[in-house]
Amino acid sequence: MSDDIGHILTAWKYDPGEDLIVRVIHGDDGRPKLQMRVDMGIIQMEMDGHPAGEHPQGEDSWLEYYERLEREYEASEVDDYFSLDDEDAQHLQQEGVQYYYRYLSLMQLEDYPRVVRDTERNLRLFAFAKKYAVNEVDRWALDQYRPYVIMMNARARAALVLRSDPAGGIDRAVEYLDTGIGKIIAFYNEYNLAPEIENSVELSILKSLKREFLRLRPREVPLEEQLEQAIREEQFEEAARIRDLIRERDRERKAPKH
């Protein structure tokens, strides 16, 4: 069988006008595969587990391998402390990019649960490298992307809430966006980059989404309008109930305040 994939590329055209071209296919092993079309080929990833289907050092990922080593160091009686050298950090950086491609594709497909899973995983990777990498350049090489990953995580969480409860979930969705906004601001302050906050693209995206969600929030209808509607529709028992609410409200307003 030929290894030439030209016929696949011809059938699935690359369109430079599209931001991201992705699809899910069924692999020869019976499991779904995630594919991203790029200008000169296709990137194929596993939907679950390691994006490349690898098992570094027998673990599900390099991150989990180094986390195991860290636990072993903690349990041992050696005087030395656990750390990541440049090669270790390179493994984590490459793996972080692989997970980035996957959650970026999953977001395009609106597979929000997996986006939450992969973004949380990369945030864990950033924190681990920041704590243990010996070289400051290696620490910053990953952690500089924290605002972007926080933004993607907040968007996915908010979208999940609205999907399950389009009307009632708006306030919860806004809470996720606010949490993301707070974490991004904390990142800039942590690195003494407060002047850059106003130029943050990630903050701009979350704040714009928040404004959009707030516009979708159902307007609270005044009791007087509810009363008029009940009378028009001849719902007299409901009208009487609303009238009582109005009287109670007015009494509370007139009551002296202590």
Disulfide bonds with the S-S distance in Angstrom:
none
